[in-house]
């Protein structure tokens, strides 16, 4: 009979070890669940706050709804999460030039381009600017620079009298990109 009791005690000890392991695992899963719930709550609160801010904003540009996987120019679509439309408020990385506006408001790539154009003795081409702003002279980098130059022309920072030749906008009084007049 002694061996039966010993066997039962051994099984009881093994079951106790298994229960302890499962309780430790349950505590770990409970902690992960709690952290996930907290993250979900933060995201919900953030989404609600952003929706409130966007609803209160008065923007000169109309808001555009964005559906997952589509560009902002596509159709309006309701958010599946809360029934609230997602809105992207237009933001200009390169602002339109205005009197008193200095190049310091431009993103660094664009500021570098304007400074190179300002330092040039005459009109410059994209392929001349690319190496001066630290880019390799490759077709892709030159085209990217040309695109930025065109955007600066559209926003009033530069002029392009002859296709491909860029100069400072005429409203500037001297060669300094910070001295602007209209």
PyMOL commands that set and color helices and strands:
alter all, ss='L'
color gray80, all
select helices_A, chain A and resi 2-56+103-105+108-119+126-132+139-154
alter helices_A, ss='H'
color red, helices_A
select strands_A, chain A and resi 64-65+87-88+158-162+165-168
alter strands_A, ss='S'
color yellow, strands_A
deselect
rebuild
show_as cartoon
